[in-house]
Amino acid sequence: MNDVLTIVLGGGRGTRLFPLTHLRSKPAVPLGGKYRLIDIPISNCLHAGLKKIYVLTQFNSASLNRHIAQTYRLDLFSEGFVEVLAAEQTPEGEQWFQGTADAVRQAARHFKSLDADYYLILAGDHVYRMDFGELIESHIERDADITIATQPVSADDATQMGILRCDSSNQVVGFEEKPTPERLAQLRAGAPGGAPGTGVGPDKPFAASMGIYVFSRDVLHEVLARDRAVDFGKEIIPHALSTHRVQAHFNRGFWADVGTVEAFYDVNLMLTRRGAPFNFFHPTRPIYTRPRFLPGSRIHQCTIDEAIVAEGCYLDNCEIRESVVGIRTSIHHGATVTRSILLGADTYDNSLTDLPMGVGRDAVLDRVIVDKNARIGAGARLVNDRGLDNVEGDGYYIRNGIIIVPKGGVVKPGTVV
């Protein structure tokens, strides 16, 4: 693992996650009450002994930079590091990152001289657990030039992903980014699933790229220099099939891309359910995050069911069901919160105002995402009774039918949505 350099891509503007990405990058978006999305790939790396990690950032990177600096301080007596590489103007180029491959190409000036035989390239906005040691070993044992982590998916999911066609030895012989439903029918007929035991079957007949790649050192620099392709999935991988040995490594566990508001909401809500396919209660592979030294949550006369309540909260005579309650959240007397994601607060609210931080008295929330430091006034009713799909309101947004109160947002007392 000392021969591997990990590169985590910070992503683009994150417009599909707006307004959660209005003030932060996608990997910095909170998850599960106390974590950030970036904690997932970095934790998977640390469990595999991968301790040379660069995070490439570009948009709204201050929050992500701060979190990484405060969280991942590796042993001073090892060569390990978790370091941010921000987009920059150089004598070779003055453009922003144009895509995933272009980001790695522009950052290569910083890591090309490092002693690494393999590069592991990850996305910063996916939720999963994976043994990267097995992935690297598979790449080496099969003498691959490029290895793509692969997941069986259904036809509904396949149109939004890169779909692989594999032979009986799991060598990739075809790759199509976001194929149309018509093209999927042709791919199904071509049996693209690869060797037995991959998990590809009637329910999940397609093999999809997880956006996780292993490149042998010289191969990465060669394919980046060969042309000015800007994206791995759309250009680099399809072009490499005719010139390099590209292998698929199948993953059978849970994996989710949380690049949209709906996907982010669904993954968080999943965490509250018994037997969820992904949770944070793993006995030997915890997800690391910033230690905050917060007190346990204080709860008075509350009804709480199928919920996650993070530390440092104050809950007073309220009802919480099927919801995630983030750090330092205050929910006041008589409030009802169902099927909602509360991201918490950065600080405690010591101001004696008429509109305190948190969820006010007798407020009702259903299918709501409340970003950090928001204030929801007493008696507010955020339930989207009218079934609105895409709206910008006074102190809130609606995306895919989900109400979102942005970071620092204020919903006035008595508001009805």
CORRA-V48650 format. One record per residue. N is the residue number from 0. D_CENTER is the distance of its C-alpha to the mean C-alpha in Angstrom with 2 decimals. Layout:
((N,D_CENTER) (N,D_CENTER))
This chain:
((0,23.73) (1,25.51) (2,25.85) (3,22.12) (4,20.25) (5,16.44) (6,14.90) (7,11.24) (8,10.77) (9,9.78) (10,9.94) (11,12.66) (12,13.81) (13,11.10) (14,14.12) (15,12.72) (16,10.82) (17,14.13) (18,15.55) (19,12.51) (20,12.20) (21,15.99) (22,16.31) (23,13.08) (24,10.62) (25,7.07) (26,5.98) (27,8.77) (28,8.01) (29,9.42) (30,8.54) (31,11.46) (32,14.19) (33,14.05) (34,10.84) (35,8.21) (36,4.53) (37,6.72) (38,8.86) (39,7.43) (40,8.50) (41,11.34) (42,12.61) (43,12.82) (44,14.73) (45,17.01) (46,17.95) (47,19.04) (48,21.09) (49,19.18) (50,19.95) (51,20.15) (52,16.82) (53,16.47) (54,13.56) (55,14.49) (56,14.21) (57,16.09) (58,15.45) (59,15.68) (60,15.10) (61,17.41) (62,15.16) (63,12.77) (64,16.03) (65,17.56) (66,14.94) (67,15.06) (68,18.85) (69,19.32) (70,17.29) (71,17.75) (72,21.49) (73,22.58) (74,26.17) (75,28.61) (76,30.72) (77,28.22) (78,26.84) (79,23.21) (80,21.04) (81,17.59) (82,18.40) (83,17.10) (84,18.64) (85,18.81) (86,20.13) (87,23.88) (88,27.15) (89,29.28) (90,32.70) (91,31.08) (92,28.94) (93,28.17) (94,25.41) (95,21.76) (96,19.30) (97,20.00) (98,17.22) (99,15.31) (100,18.69) (101,20.39) (102,18.00) (103,18.85) (104,22.46) (105,22.87) (106,21.42) (107,23.60) (108,26.53) (109,24.95) (110,24.21) (111,26.80) (112,29.39) (113,27.36) (114,28.61) (115,25.96) (116,26.87) (117,23.42) (118,20.16) (119,16.80) (120,14.27) (121,10.51) (122,7.50) (123,5.46) (124,2.20) (125,3.33) (126,5.28) (127,8.82) (128,11.90) (129,13.98) (130,17.22) (131,16.98) (132,20.70) (133,21.54) (134,19.66) (135,21.61) (136,24.80) (137,24.58) (138,24.31) (139,27.36) (140,29.42) (141,29.19) (142,30.07) (143,27.23) (144,26.61) (145,23.05) (146,21.01) (147,18.14) (148,16.01) (149,16.78) (150,16.17) (151,18.90) (152,18.11) (153,20.39) (154,22.16) (155,20.31) (156,16.90) (157,18.60) (158,19.52) (159,15.97) (160,15.33) (161,17.34) (162,20.06) (163,22.07) (164,25.72) (165,26.78) (166,30.27) (167,31.58) (168,30.45) (169,26.81) (170,27.55) (171,25.74) (172,28.47) (173,26.62) (174,23.35) (175,22.69) (176,19.77) (177,19.33) (178,22.89) (179,24.97) (180,26.12) (181,29.49) (182,28.20) (183,26.26) (184,29.64) (185,31.05) (186,28.24) (187,28.79) (188,32.48) (189,31.79) (190,30.17) (191,27.14) (192,25.86) (193,27.30) (194,29.02) (195,29.62) (196,27.23) (197,24.03) (198,23.28) (199,24.01) (200,26.54) (201,27.87) (202,24.91) (203,22.32) (204,24.53) (205,22.17) (206,20.35) (207,17.08) (208,15.29) (209,11.84) (210,11.58) (211,12.65) (212,16.16) (213,19.04) (214,21.83) (215,25.21) (216,26.08) (217,28.83) (218,27.15) (219,24.18) (220,26.63) (221,28.95) (222,26.62) (223,25.31) (224,28.95) (225,30.35) (226,29.20) (227,27.17) (228,24.40) (229,21.27) (230,18.62) (231,18.07) (232,17.60) (233,20.30) (234,22.80) (235,22.59) (236,22.05) (237,24.66) (238,27.09) (239,26.80) (240,27.83) (241,31.45) (242,31.72) (243,29.53) (244,28.82) (245,25.32) (246,24.31) (247,21.77) (248,20.44) (249,19.64) (250,17.11) (251,18.28) (252,15.72) (253,12.89) (254,9.88) (255,7.71) (256,6.05) (257,5.11) (258,6.86) (259,9.86) (260,11.45) (261,12.79) (262,9.79) (263,8.20) (264,11.78) (265,12.44) (266,9.85) (267,11.14) (268,14.61) (269,14.43) (270,14.12) (271,17.55) (272,19.37) (273,21.74) (274,20.85) (275,17.16) (276,15.85) (277,13.13) (278,14.08) (279,14.45) (280,18.16) (281,18.41) (282,21.81) (283,21.31) (284,17.64) (285,16.32) (286,13.02) (287,14.40) (288,14.07) (289,16.71) (290,20.00) (291,21.45) (292,24.65) (293,24.61) (294,27.24) (295,26.79) (296,26.38) (297,29.75) (298,30.42) (299,33.70) (300,34.92) (301,31.58) (302,30.63) (303,27.18) (304,26.01) (305,22.82) (306,20.81) (307,18.83) (308,20.57) (309,19.34) (310,22.04) (311,24.24) (312,24.54) (313,27.86) (314,28.45) (315,31.95) (316,33.53) (317,30.57) (318,29.01) (319,25.36) (320,24.27) (321,21.03) (322,19.01) (323,16.73) (324,18.67) (325,17.05) (326,19.04) (327,22.42) (328,22.47) (329,26.02) (330,27.04) (331,30.74) (332,33.70) (333,33.70) (334,30.15) (335,28.39) (336,24.61) (337,23.47) (338,20.27) (339,18.56) (340,15.64) (341,17.12) (342,14.97) (343,18.16) (344,20.08) (345,20.35) (346,24.04) (347,26.73) (348,28.77) (349,32.35) (350,33.67) (351,36.33) (352,35.44) (353,36.06) (354,32.36) (355,30.50) (356,26.77) (357,25.08) (358,26.32) (359,30.05) (360,32.95) (361,33.23) (362,30.08) (363,28.55) (364,24.83) (365,23.59) (366,20.26) (367,19.28) (368,16.28) (369,17.97) (370,16.30) (371,17.73) (372,21.47) (373,22.39) (374,25.89) (375,26.85) (376,30.63) (377,32.98) (378,33.60) (379,30.72) (380,29.75) (381,26.30) (382,26.39) (383,26.53) (384,29.79) (385,30.49) (386,27.40) (387,26.36) (388,23.47) (389,22.96) (390,24.72) (391,24.83) (392,26.95) (393,28.42) (394,25.62) (395,23.08) (396,21.34) (397,21.00) (398,18.40) (399,18.80) (400,21.13) (401,18.77) (402,20.27) (403,18.22) (404,20.02) (405,18.62) (406,18.48) (407,22.14) (408,23.21) (409,26.55) (410,27.64) (411,31.42) (412,33.36) (413,34.42) (414,31.90) (415,31.56) (416,28.81))
